[in-house]
Amino acid sequence: MSRSLLVDKNIVQRLAELPKVEYDQVLAKLTNRFALVFPFVLIEEIWTNRCDPRGKSQSVIENMVDIVSSRRSSWMQEETEMIFQELVIHKRTPQKLMTVSDELFQHVVACGPGTPGIAEFLAEREAVKEETLRQRRELQDRIVPRGNFIQVESELEFIRIIRQYLFSTDPEEVNAIGYLTDCALILKSRPQHRNWTKRIKRGFHHYIRCPRICWITTACVLAGLLYAYLPVYRINDGTRHGRPILDRSEQFNNEADQRYVASALICRYVVTQDRDMARLMRFLKACGFWKGDVFETKGTEPIAEQLLAFAHS
């Protein structure tokens, strides 16, 4: 996916604040050069806002819906489904973007505030988010008490630590085995995969033995490890507290951020206005985990001008 460009929510939201004719022109220019990618976490966030605006501008939300729903071919599959395709169906990393099914696309587009069960779904998602954060903070507190950090000499030293966690078999740690166990449970609970139980098990076991041939799965596992452990580590830069990559105190959106990073690792380019995400992608590039480029927009400058300049760069 050499021309793939991942777009995150803050970019879509800023575009949606423009008149339709203007944001369509900007997106057309980007599409001429790149293959736009809307990660599934972006789709979930937009429809969450649509069904529960919480004071957000309804016109901006509907423009966001228009931006993504009129570009069906850019919808990336949800991460667990991509792992299933990679490990069980293809048994290697597909060369093309894995997009959502027509059935799922139609189902999502039809969802609105009055859709039966949507309120319960949103409440469940919020509960999962809070529980994930609770477990993550509990893990970090076991490593080092809050307010304290572990300093490492370089990005490469941290990556060596991450590799140890990756292949750990300790059930109390975040590792590849735990991540894939959770993925397998999710897949087996979905009606379309209930007859694939044995093949899911074989495919996942094969990945544990030979992870390098399946980059999508590795990207998802790596993102999970980073958001679990990186907040307690800092790079030694000669100062007392060191240089943070992820802030330990502000982690409420880390579940969504983790999914964005997992999807971004699969793409060649990323455009974002999120400073933390841009910093993390540059960190991953410095560590050799990603060969792409990130374009960080500025909130103080017109978004259309910035994206058009990027499209022509």
C-alpha positions in Angstrom: 0.0 0.0 0.0 2.7 2.5 -1.1 0.3 5.4 -1.7 -2.0 4.8 1.3 -2.8 7.9 3.3 -4.5 7.5 6.7 -6.7 10.4 7.7 -7.8 10.7 11.4 -10.8 12.3 13.0 -9.4 15.7 13.7 -8.6 16.2 10.0 -12.1 15.0 8.9 -13.7 17.3 11.5 -11.8 20.3 10.4 -12.7 19.6 6.8 -16.3 19.2 7.8 -16.3 22.7 9.1 -15.8 23.9 5.5 -18.5 24.2 2.8 -19.1 20.9 1.0 -17.8 22.3 -2.3 -14.5 23.2 -0.6 -13.9 20.0 1.3 -14.8 17.9 -1.8 -12.2 19.9 -3.8 -9.5 19.2 -1.1 -10.3 15.5 -0.9 -10.3 15.2 -4.7 -6.8 16.7 -4.8 -5.6 14.2 -2.1 -7.3 11.3 -3.9 -5.4 12.2 -7.1 -2.1 11.5 -5.4 -2.9 9.1 -2.5 -5.2 6.2 -1.7 -7.2 7.7 1.2 -7.7 5.4 4.2 -10.4 5.8 6.8 -9.6 3.4 9.7 -12.6 1.8 11.3 -12.0 3.5 14.6 -12.7 6.8 12.7 -16.0 5.4 11.4 -17.0 4.4 14.9 -16.1 7.8 16.3 -18.1 9.7 13.7 -21.2 7.5 14.1 -20.9 7.7 17.9 -21.1 11.5 17.5 -24.0 11.2 15.1 -26.0 9.0 17.6 -24.9 11.0 20.7 -23.7 14.5 19.7 -23.1 15.7 23.3 -23.2 19.3 22.2 -21.2 19.0 19.0 -22.4 20.8 15.9 -25.0 18.6 14.1 -24.1 20.2 10.7 -20.4 19.4 11.2 -21.3 15.8 12.2 -23.4 15.3 9.1 -20.7 16.7 6.9 -18.3 14.2 8.5 -20.8 11.5 7.7 -21.0 12.7 4.1 -17.2 12.8 3.7 -16.7 9.2 4.7 -19.9 7.6 3.4 -19.3 9.0 -0.1 -15.9 7.3 -0.2 -16.8 3.7 0.5 -13.6 2.3 -1.0 -11.5 4.1 1.7 -13.1 2.3 4.7 -10.5 0.0 6.2 -11.7 -3.1 7.9 -11.9 -3.3 11.7 -8.6 -4.5 13.2 -9.7 -7.9 14.4 -11.2 -8.7 11.0 -8.0 -7.7 9.3 -6.1 -10.1 11.6 -8.5 -12.8 10.8 -8.0 -12.2 7.0 -4.3 -12.1 7.4 -3.7 -15.1 9.7 -6.6 -17.4 8.7 -7.6 -16.6 5.1 -4.5 -15.3 3.3 -1.8 -16.6 5.8 0.3 -13.6 4.8 -0.1 -9.9 4.6 -2.4 -8.8 1.7 -0.9 -6.3 -0.7 -4.1 -4.2 -1.0 -6.2 -2.4 1.5 -8.8 -4.6 3.2 -12.1 -2.8 3.1 -15.3 -3.4 4.9 -18.0 -5.6 3.4 -21.0 -4.0 1.5 -23.3 -5.4 4.2 -21.4 -3.7 7.0 -21.1 -0.5 5.1 -24.8 -0.3 4.5 -25.5 -1.2 8.1 -23.3 1.6 9.5 -24.6 4.2 7.1 -28.1 3.4 8.1 -27.4 3.9 11.8 -28.8 7.0 13.6 -30.0 8.1 17.0 -33.2 6.1 16.6 -31.6 2.8 15.6 -32.8 0.0 17.9 -30.0 -1.0 20.3 -27.7 1.9 19.5 -27.9 3.4 23.0 -27.0 0.1 24.6 -24.1 -0.4 22.1 -22.7 3.0 22.9 -22.9 2.4 26.6 -21.2 -1.0 26.2 -18.4 0.6 24.2 -17.9 3.3 26.9 -17.7 0.5 29.6 -15.1 -1.4 27.6 -13.1 1.8 27.2 -13.2 2.5 30.9 -12.3 -1.1 31.8 -9.4 -1.1 29.4 -8.0 2.1 30.9 -8.4 0.7 34.4 -6.5 -2.5 33.6 -3.8 -0.5 31.8 -3.3 1.9 34.7 -3.2 -1.1 37.1 -0.5 -2.7 35.0 1.5 0.6 34.9 1.2 1.0 38.7 2.7 -2.4 39.2 5.7 -1.5 37.1 6.4 1.8 38.8 4.2 4.0 41.2 2.4 6.9 39.7 4.4 10.0 39.5 7.6 8.0 38.8 9.1 6.9 35.5 11.8 4.5 34.2 14.4 6.2 32.0 16.0 4.5 29.1 19.0 5.7 27.2 17.5 5.5 23.7 14.5 4.5 21.6 16.3 1.3 20.7 16.7 0.3 24.4 12.9 0.8 24.8 12.2 -1.4 21.7 14.4 -4.2 23.2 12.2 -4.0 26.3 9.0 -4.1 24.1 10.3 -7.2 22.3 10.7 -9.0 25.7 7.1 -8.2 26.5 6.0 -9.2 23.0 7.1 -12.8 23.5 6.4 -13.0 27.2 4.1 -15.8 28.4 3.2 -14.1 31.7 -0.6 -13.8 31.8 -0.3 -10.7 34.0 1.5 -8.8 31.3 0.3 -7.4 28.0 1.9 -9.6 25.3 1.1 -11.1 21.9 -0.4 -14.3 23.4 -2.9 -12.3 25.5 -3.7 -9.9 22.6 -4.4 -12.7 20.2 -6.4 -14.7 22.8 -8.7 -11.7 23.2 -9.0 -11.4 19.3 -9.8 -15.1 19.0 -12.6 -14.8 21.6 -14.1 -11.8 19.7 -13.9 -13.6 16.4 -15.5 -16.7 17.7 -18.4 -14.7 19.1 -19.3 -13.3 15.7 -21.8 -15.5 13.8 -19.8 -15.3 10.5 -16.8 -17.0 12.2 -18.4 -19.6 14.4 -17.5 -22.4 11.9 -13.9 -21.2 11.8 -12.8 -22.0 15.3 -10.2 -24.6 14.5 -8.7 -22.6 11.7 -8.6 -19.5 13.8 -6.6 -21.5 16.4 -4.2 -22.8 13.8 -3.6 -19.4 12.2 -3.0 -17.7 15.5 -0.6 -20.4 16.8 1.3 -20.1 13.5 1.7 -16.4 14.1 3.3 -16.9 17.5 5.9 -19.2 15.9 6.6 -16.9 12.9 5.3 -13.3 13.5 7.4 -11.5 10.9 5.4 -12.6 7.9 2.2 -11.0 9.1 2.7 -7.3 9.5 -0.9 -6.3 10.1 -1.1 -8.5 13.2 2.3 -7.3 14.4 1.2 -3.7 14.0 -1.9 -4.3 16.1 0.0 -6.2 18.8 2.8 -3.6 18.8 0.3 -0.7 19.2 -1.2 -2.5 22.2 2.2 -3.0 23.8 3.1 0.7 23.2 0.0 2.1 24.8 0.3 -0.3 27.8 4.0 0.3 28.6 5.3 3.5 26.9 3.6 5.9 29.4 5.9 4.6 32.2 9.1 5.0 30.2 10.9 8.1 29.2 14.0 8.8 27.0 17.0 10.1 28.9 17.7 13.5 27.5 19.8 14.9 30.3 16.9 16.4 32.2 15.7 15.2 35.5 12.4 13.6 34.3 13.5 12.6 30.7 11.6 13.0 27.5 8.1 11.5 27.4 6.6 9.9 24.3 3.2 9.2 25.8 1.8 11.1 28.7 0.9 8.9 31.7 -1.6 11.3 33.2 -3.8 11.7 30.2 -4.8 8.3 28.9 -8.6 8.5 28.5 -8.5 8.3 24.7 -5.7 5.9 24.5 -7.8 2.9 23.4 -8.9 4.9 20.2 -5.4 6.3 19.8 -4.0 2.8 19.9 -6.3 1.7 17.1 -5.3 4.7 15.0 -1.6 3.9 15.4 -2.2 0.2 14.6 -3.9 1.3 11.4 -1.3 3.9 10.6 1.5 1.4 10.8 -0.1 -0.4 7.8 -0.1 2.8 5.7 2.6 4.8 3.9 1.5 8.2 5.0 -0.4 9.7 7.9 -2.1 13.1 8.2 -3.1 14.3 11.7 -3.4 17.3 13.9 -2.8 15.2 17.0 0.6 16.1 18.3 0.9 12.9 20.4 0.1 10.7 17.4 2.5 12.5 15.2 5.3 12.2 17.8 4.6 8.5 18.3 4.7 7.8 14.6 8.0 9.6 14.3 9.3 7.6 17.3 8.3 4.4 15.6 10.0 5.5 12.4 13.2 6.3 14.4 13.0 2.8 15.9 12.8 1.2 12.4 9.2 -0.1 12.9 7.7 2.2 10.2 9.0 3.5 7.0 6.3 6.0 6.3 5.9 9.8 6.7 3.6 11.8 8.9 2.2 15.2 8.0 1.2 17.2 11.1 -1.2 20.0 10.4 -1.4 23.2 12.5 -4.6 24.3 14.2 -3.8 28.0 13.7 -3.6 27.7 9.9 -6.4 27.0 7.3 -6.8 23.3 6.9 -7.6 23.4 3.2 -4.4 25.3 2.4 -2.3 22.9 4.4 -3.7 19.8 2.8 -3.5 21.2 -0.7 0.1 22.1 -0.1 0.7 18.6 1.2 -1.0 17.1 -1.9 1.4 19.0 -4.2 4.5 18.4 -2.1 
